[in-house]
Amino acid sequence: MNWGVVKALLLDAQEALASKSAELEEIKNRDEYKINQELEEEIKQINETYKLAVTVYEDLEKYKEESEDTDQLVKEFVKDWWCWRTGIMRMRGVSLSMWRGR
């Protein structure tokens, strides 16, 4: 085996690795990468919120099955949920009139 060839190949591989590492860092620093990271976090939060809402809804449905007078509880739940949702949207700068389709 020619050690000169092996050494040259090793140097080429090291240069290629350094080049690709620099490209990766450049991509990480681009706005698109940061935006994608933020969107992934937002999607994760939406999924967690959805799962929580489903759990609360299922609990409410169970309670409705067990109790006869749930109208007031349902009204309070909807009111509290709307206040919470409105607050979240305002924090994110979403126009409520646009969200309602007006």
CORLIN-V968373 format. One line per field, one symbol per residue. ss: DSSP state (H for helix, E for strand, C for the rest). psi: psi as a letter, one per 20 degrees, with the letter a starting at -180 (. if undefined). burial: 1 if it has 24 or more other C-alpha atoms within 12 Angstrom, else 0. A space follows every 50 residues. Layout:
# CORLIN-V968373
ss=???
psi=???
burial=???
This chain:
# CORLIN-V968373
ss=CCHHHHHHHHHHHHHHHHHHHHHHHHHHHCHHHHHHHHHHHHHHHHHHHH HHHHHHHHHHHHHHHHCCCCHHHHHHHHHHHHHHHHHHHHHCCCCHHHHC CC
psi=pohhgggghggghgggggghgggghgghiqhgggghgghggggghggggg gggggggggggghhhhqhnjggggghggggggggggggghhikpphhhhi k.
burial=00000000000000000000000000000000000000000000000000 00000000000000000000000000000000000000000000000000 00
